[in-house]
Amino acid sequence: MKFISGKKLQMTQIWVGDKVLGVTAVNAGPCVITQIKNTKRDGYEALQLAYGTRKEKNINKPQLGQFKETGVKPSHVREFRLKEATDVKIGDTVTVGTFEVGDMVNVMGTSKGKGFAGVVKRHHFHGFRKTHGNKDQERMPGSIGPKGPAHVFKGTRMGGRMGGERVTTTNLEIAQIDEENNILYIKGAVPGAINGFVTITGNGDLKVNLKKEVKAEEIVEEKVAETPVVGEVKEEEKEEIKEEVKENVSEVKEENKAEAK
């Protein structure tokens, strides 16, 4: 199982081929593992992830003692259950690189608070007819139960506070990943308001301490800039540099995969 925490950004559109997709951008991670729970000591397997930063004066002393080992001062801390133990350790970092395009994920957040709402908006009641004497009764709840029990049954659908609840939207697809800016583009709508805190979970192996991949073209331009050649660099020299860079990039990718395993 893989997971990450983040902050919901606004909805936008991206092009995939010749189709445009409505997506929600989520600024996810990097998250630091601050605690590892196991069956022997705690009775279950879980990891605790820390996200964001806040002032030290706003963190209580027991938490500061816990975060001292990793040196973080997070604004959000969440625990994720595991089905089995993993090889990760305290201080490891989880980034958006743990996910891949096409992964199906579940996103949990706090829905927007809408205040007091009636039964039509809150429970999708049909309402009464607008004719035949139903003056000022179109959006009323109507009868709430039989006369015999003489009390309102628990769970009766009535008007009341709406929203502000924990909501999980399942089976959302990751359409695009921006590893440089730590942004996941998730197809469809995500629960909560803009800048609201969300957690993302999906199936697969959790990858930690992934290094950002540098494009070969960027390395070529840097090497060309550093090469002390008078005048313009010839195309043949550029091709030689590209070949060297490709070999180095492939070696780095293999090392990252080995470290992730």
C-alpha positions in Angstrom: 0.0 0.0 0.0 1.3 3.5 -0.8 0.1 6.8 0.6 0.9 10.5 1.0 -0.6 13.6 2.5 -1.0 17.0 0.9 -3.0 20.2 0.3 -5.7 20.4 -2.3 -5.3 23.1 -4.9 -7.8 24.4 -7.4 -9.3 22.4 -10.3 -7.8 22.8 -13.7 -7.6 21.2 -17.2 -4.8 19.2 -18.8 -4.5 17.8 -22.3 -3.9 14.1 -22.8 -3.4 13.5 -26.5 -6.3 15.2 -28.2 -8.6 15.1 -25.2 -8.9 17.6 -22.4 -9.4 16.3 -18.8 -10.8 18.0 -15.7 -8.4 17.4 -12.9 -7.7 18.5 -9.3 -4.2 19.6 -8.5 -2.9 18.3 -5.1 0.4 19.6 -3.6 1.4 16.3 -2.1 4.5 15.8 0.1 7.3 15.5 0.7 6.2 13.6 3.8 8.7 12.4 6.5 8.1 9.2 8.4 8.2 10.2 12.1 7.0 7.0 13.7 6.7 3.3 12.9 4.2 1.1 14.8 4.4 -2.7 14.9 2.3 -5.6 16.1 4.6 -6.6 18.9 4.7 -3.2 20.6 1.4 -1.4 19.5 -0.8 -4.3 18.3 -0.9 -3.2 14.7 1.3 -2.2 11.8 1.3 1.5 10.8 3.4 4.5 9.6 3.1 8.0 10.8 3.7 10.7 8.1 4.4 14.4 8.8 3.5 17.1 6.2 4.1 20.8 6.1 5.7 23.2 8.6 4.6 25.4 11.5 6.1 27.4 14.3 7.7 25.6 17.1 5.7 27.5 19.7 2.5 26.0 18.2 3.7 22.4 18.8 3.3 20.8 22.2 6.4 19.5 24.0 5.7 15.7 23.7 5.4 16.1 19.9 8.6 18.2 19.8 10.4 15.4 21.6 9.0 12.9 19.0 10.0 15.0 16.0 13.5 15.7 17.4 14.9 12.7 15.8 13.8 13.7 12.3 14.2 17.5 12.8 10.8 18.3 11.3 8.1 20.7 12.6 5.0 19.6 10.7 1.6 21.2 10.5 -0.2 17.9 9.9 0.6 14.4 11.2 -1.4 11.4 10.0 -1.2 7.6 10.6 -1.6 5.0 7.8 -2.4 1.4 8.6 -0.3 -1.3 6.9 -1.3 -4.9 6.2 2.3 -6.1 6.8 5.6 -4.7 8.0 7.9 -2.8 5.6 11.6 -2.1 5.4 11.3 1.7 5.8 12.8 3.6 8.8 12.2 6.8 10.7 13.4 9.8 8.7 12.6 8.4 5.2 10.8 10.7 2.8 7.8 9.9 0.7 7.3 12.0 -2.4 4.8 12.0 -5.4 7.3 9.6 -7.1 5.8 6.7 -5.2 2.8 7.0 -7.5 2.5 6.4 -11.2 0.3 7.8 -14.0 -2.8 5.6 -14.2 -2.9 4.5 -10.5 -6.3 4.3 -8.9 -6.4 6.1 -5.6 -8.8 7.0 -2.7 -8.7 10.6 -1.5 -10.0 11.6 1.9 -10.7 15.1 3.0 -13.1 17.3 5.0 -16.1 18.4 2.9 -17.1 22.1 2.7 -19.3 23.3 5.6 -22.7 24.6 4.3 -24.3 25.6 7.6 -27.9 24.8 8.3 -29.7 23.2 5.4 -33.3 22.0 4.8 -34.3 18.5 3.8 -34.4 19.3 0.0 -30.8 20.3 -0.1 -29.5 18.0 2.6 -31.4 14.8 1.8 -32.6 15.5 -1.7 -36.3 15.4 -0.8 -38.7 16.0 -3.7 -40.8 18.6 -2.0 -44.6 19.2 -2.4 -46.6 20.3 -5.3 -46.8 24.0 -6.0 -50.6 23.9 -6.6 -53.8 22.9 -4.8 -53.4 24.7 -1.6 -49.7 24.0 -0.9 -49.0 27.5 0.0 -45.5 27.9 1.6 -45.1 24.2 1.9 -43.0 23.3 -1.2 -39.8 22.6 0.7 -41.3 21.4 4.1 -40.3 17.9 5.4 -43.8 16.7 6.0 -44.8 14.1 8.6 -41.9 12.7 10.6 -43.6 9.5 11.9 -46.7 7.8 13.4 -48.5 9.2 16.4 -48.3 6.1 18.5 -44.7 6.0 19.7 -44.9 9.8 20.5 -41.2 10.4 19.9 -38.9 11.1 17.0 -36.9 8.0 15.9 -33.2 8.3 15.9 -31.8 8.9 12.4 -34.9 10.5 11.0 -34.0 12.7 8.0 -34.5 16.3 9.0 -33.0 19.7 8.4 -29.7 20.4 10.2 -26.0 21.1 9.8 -24.7 20.1 6.5 -21.1 19.4 5.4 -17.9 19.7 7.4 -17.6 15.9 7.5 -14.9 13.4 6.6 -15.5 12.2 3.1 -13.6 9.6 1.0 -13.9 9.6 -2.8 -12.8 6.3 -4.2 -11.4 5.1 -7.5 -9.9 8.3 -8.8 -7.2 8.1 -11.4 -3.9 9.9 -11.4 -3.7 11.7 -14.8 -0.3 13.4 -14.5 2.6 13.8 -12.0 4.8 16.9 -11.6 7.7 15.6 -9.5 9.6 18.9 -9.7 6.8 20.8 -7.9 5.4 17.8 -5.9 2.0 18.0 -7.6 -0.4 15.2 -8.4 -3.1 15.9 -11.0 -6.1 13.7 -10.1 -8.9 13.1 -12.6 -12.2 14.4 -11.3 -13.2 16.2 -8.1 -11.5 15.8 -4.7 -13.5 16.4 -1.4 -12.8 19.6 0.5 -12.1 23.3 -0.1 -9.1 24.8 -1.7 -6.0 24.6 0.6 -7.8 21.8 2.5 -5.8 18.9 3.9 -6.2 15.6 2.1 -4.7 12.1 2.3 -4.2 9.9 -0.7 -3.9 6.1 -0.6 -3.5 3.5 -3.3 -2.4 -0.1 -4.0 1.2 -0.9 -4.6 4.6 -0.8 -2.9 5.6 2.3 -1.0 8.8 3.9 -2.4 10.9 6.2 -0.2 13.9 8.5 -0.7 13.4 8.8 -4.4 15.7 11.3 -6.1 14.3 13.7 -8.7 15.2 12.6 -12.2 17.1 15.1 -14.2 16.4 15.3 -17.9 19.3 14.4 -20.2 18.8 17.6 -22.2 19.3 19.7 -19.1 22.6 17.9 -18.2 23.8 18.4 -21.8 23.2 22.1 -21.7 25.0 22.4 -18.4 28.0 20.4 -19.7 28.1 22.5 -22.8 28.0 25.7 -20.7 30.9 24.4 -18.6 33.0 23.2 -21.5 35.8 25.8 -22.1 35.5 26.0 -25.9 36.0 29.2 -27.8 33.1 29.8 -30.2 30.1 27.5 -30.8 30.2 23.9 -29.8 30.0 21.6 -32.8 27.1 19.2 -33.2 29.5 16.2 -33.1 30.7 17.2 -29.6 27.1 17.6 -28.5 26.3 14.1 -29.6 29.3 12.7 -27.7 28.2 14.6 -24.5 24.6 13.2 -25.0 25.9 9.6 -25.2 27.9 10.1 -22.0 24.9 11.7 -20.2 22.5 8.9 -21.3 24.9 6.3 -19.8 25.2 8.3 -16.5 21.4 8.8 -16.3 20.7 5.1 -16.8 23.2 4.2 -14.0 21.5 6.7 -11.7 18.1 5.3 -12.4 19.3 1.8 -11.7 20.8 3.0 -8.4 17.5 4.7 -7.4 15.5 1.5 -8.2 17.9 -0.5 -6.1 17.7 1.9 -3.2 13.8 2.0 -3.4 13.7 -1.8 -3.2 
